[in-house]
Amino acid sequence: MSAEPHPAEQGPCVVELKEAGPEAAELLSILHHAAFEGREPWDAAAFGQILGMPGVVVWLACVSQSEEAVPVGFIVSRHVVDEGEILSVGVHPQWQRRGIARVLLAHLVGRASQIGETLFLEVRFSNRAASSLYEQTGFWQVAVRPRYYEDGEDARLLKWSPR
Ligand SMILES: CC(C)(COP(=O)(O)OP(=O)(O)OC[C@H]1O[C@@H](n2cnc3c(N)ncnc32)[C@H](O)[C@@H]1OP(=O)(O)O)[C@@H](O)C(=O)NCCC(=O)NCCS
């Protein structure tokens, strides 16, 4: 990860989104590890498998650094007919609280809005930062999945709909 420290106080930054394919598996595993601080690790092999699944789409959020676009965040989703599921979203800790996840989500929601797609995702009850991000973007809770995570924590099932 070549991103240099950028404290959150620096405010919003310019984000460029790039679609990625299976070649990004290694990079995604590094970003995922950094964002989740080693919890819920998805290694490159896991990302390789996920990226090979039909309907899976990955967007990388890149920021400009020394005239280079450096990837610092990602969103992975899977789309089948008129439904999409957000599988993972993360931003490198050095770049959090600068509006990057909001840009990634807004991109998916914008596309879903255009094609009439409903989006779903699961989030830990304890993950207030992510819940706040999703609710700001227009997601709302439709169900609870008891003991959804390996450690026994429940998940909130959130939905976004264009209708
Ligand atoms: C959740 C995460 C993706 C947010 O990324 P981010 O780029 O920092 O988020 P943004 O700067 O776009 O913030 C958008 C909104 O999310 C909420 N938010 C983000 N981080 C937050 C935090 N640490 N505490 C409280 N709210 C937070 C706020 O409502 C924020 O809006 P505001 O800055 O106007 O208050 C990031 O913290 C992360 O990678 N976390 C670890 C991985 C993870 O939990 N992924 C989600 C799994 S479901």
The ligand as an SDF file (V2000), in Angstrom:
LIG
                    3D

 48 50  0  0  0  0  0  0  0  0999 V2000
  -17.3270    2.2700    6.9600 C   0  0  0  0  0  0  0  0  0  0  0  0
  -16.2490    2.8720    6.0440 C   0  0  0  0  0  0  0  0  0  0  0  0
  -16.3000    2.1400    4.6950 C   0  0  0  0  0  0  0  0  0  0  0  0
  -16.5830    4.3630    5.8230 C   0  0  0  0  0  0  0  0  0  0  0  0
  -15.6430    4.8740    4.8790 O   0  0  0  0  0  0  0  0  0  0  0  0
  -15.2670    6.4220    4.8270 P   0  0  0  0  0  0  0  0  0  0  0  0
  -14.6870    6.7150    3.4920 O   0  0  0  0  0  0  0  0  0  0  0  0
  -14.4810    6.7860    6.0140 O   0  0  0  0  0  0  0  0  0  0  0  0
  -16.7190    7.0900    4.9670 O   0  0  0  0  0  0  0  0  0  0  0  0
  -17.1160    8.5670    4.5090 P   0  0  0  0  0  0  0  0  0  0  0  0
  -16.0030    9.5080    4.8080 O   0  0  0  0  0  0  0  0  0  0  0  0
  -17.6250    8.5300    3.1100 O   0  0  0  0  0  0  0  0  0  0  0  0
  -18.3010    8.8770    5.5280 O   0  0  0  0  0  0  0  0  0  0  0  0
  -19.6560    8.9290    5.1240 C   0  0  0  0  0  0  0  0  0  0  0  0
  -20.5220    8.8670    6.3670 C   0  0  0  0  0  0  0  0  0  0  0  0
  -20.3770    7.6090    7.0390 O   0  0  0  0  0  0  0  0  0  0  0  0
  -20.4510    7.7840    8.4530 C   0  0  0  0  0  0  0  0  0  0  0  0
  -19.1580    7.4410    9.0500 N   0  0  0  0  0  0  0  0  0  0  0  0
  -18.0240    7.0910    8.4240 C   0  0  0  0  0  0  0  0  0  0  0  0
  -17.0580    6.8010    9.3120 N   0  0  0  0  0  0  0  0  0  0  0  0
  -17.6010    6.9870   10.5230 C   0  0  0  0  0  0  0  0  0  0  0  0
  -17.1020    6.8430   11.8450 C   0  0  0  0  0  0  0  0  0  0  0  0
  -15.8370    6.4520   12.0950 N   0  0  0  0  0  0  0  0  0  0  0  0
  -17.9350    7.0990   12.8830 N   0  0  0  0  0  0  0  0  0  0  0  0
  -19.2110    7.4700   12.6690 C   0  0  0  0  0  0  0  0  0  0  0  0
  -19.7480    7.6390   11.4300 N   0  0  0  0  0  0  0  0  0  0  0  0
  -18.9480    7.3970   10.3830 C   0  0  0  0  0  0  0  0  0  0  0  0
  -20.7570    9.2400    8.6850 C   0  0  0  0  0  0  0  0  0  0  0  0
  -22.1620    9.3550    8.6810 O   0  0  0  0  0  0  0  0  0  0  0  0
  -20.1600    9.8740    7.4410 C   0  0  0  0  0  0  0  0  0  0  0  0
  -20.7170   11.1170    7.1290 O   0  0  0  0  0  0  0  0  0  0  0  0
  -20.0870   12.4520    7.7910 P   0  0  0  0  0  0  0  0  0  0  0  0
  -18.6040   12.3810    7.5980 O   0  0  0  0  0  0  0  0  0  0  0  0
  -20.7570   13.5400    7.0170 O   0  0  0  0  0  0  0  0  0  0  0  0
  -20.4590   12.3930    9.2400 O   0  0  0  0  0  0  0  0  0  0  0  0
  -14.8380    2.7870    6.6820 C   0  0  0  0  0  0  0  0  0  0  0  0
  -14.9070    3.2560    8.0150 O   0  0  0  0  0  0  0  0  0  0  0  0
  -14.2580    1.3870    6.6840 C   0  0  0  0  0  0  0  0  0  0  0  0
  -13.5890    0.9710    5.7240 O   0  0  0  0  0  0  0  0  0  0  0  0
  -14.4970    0.6440    7.7910 N   0  0  0  0  0  0  0  0  0  0  0  0
  -13.9840   -0.7360    7.9370 C   0  0  0  0  0  0  0  0  0  0  0  0
  -14.6710   -1.6820    6.9700 C   0  0  0  0  0  0  0  0  0  0  0  0
  -16.1770   -1.7360    7.1710 C   0  0  0  0  0  0  0  0  0  0  0  0
  -16.6660   -1.7170    8.3060 O   0  0  0  0  0  0  0  0  0  0  0  0
  -16.9250   -1.8420    6.0560 N   0  0  0  0  0  0  0  0  0  0  0  0
  -18.3730   -1.9500    6.0820 C   0  0  0  0  0  0  0  0  0  0  0  0
  -18.7770   -3.3560    6.3400 C   0  0  0  0  0  0  0  0  0  0  0  0
  -20.5500   -3.5710    6.2370 S   0  0  0  0  0  0  0  0  0  0  0  0
  1  2  1  0
  2  3  1  0
  2  4  1  0
  2 36  1  0
  4  5  1  0
  5  6  1  0
  6  7  2  0
  6  8  1  0
  6  9  1  0
  9 10  1  0
 10 11  2  0
 10 12  1  0
 10 13  1  0
 13 14  1  0
 14 15  1  0
 15 16  1  0
 15 30  1  0
 16 17  1  0
 17 18  1  0
 17 28  1  0
 18 19  1  0
 18 27  1  0
 19 20  2  0
 20 21  1  0
 21 22  1  0
 21 27  2  0
 22 23  1  0
 22 24  2  0
 24 25  1  0
 25 26  2  0
 26 27  1  0
 28 29  1  0
 28 30  1  0
 30 31  1  0
 31 32  1  0
 32 33  2  0
 32 34  1  0
 32 35  1  0
 36 37  1  0
 36 38  1  0
 38 39  2  0
 38 40  1  0
 40 41  1  0
 41 42  1  0
 42 43  1  0
 43 44  2  0
 43 45  1  0
 45 46  1  0
 46 47  1  0
 47 48  1  0
M  END
$$$$
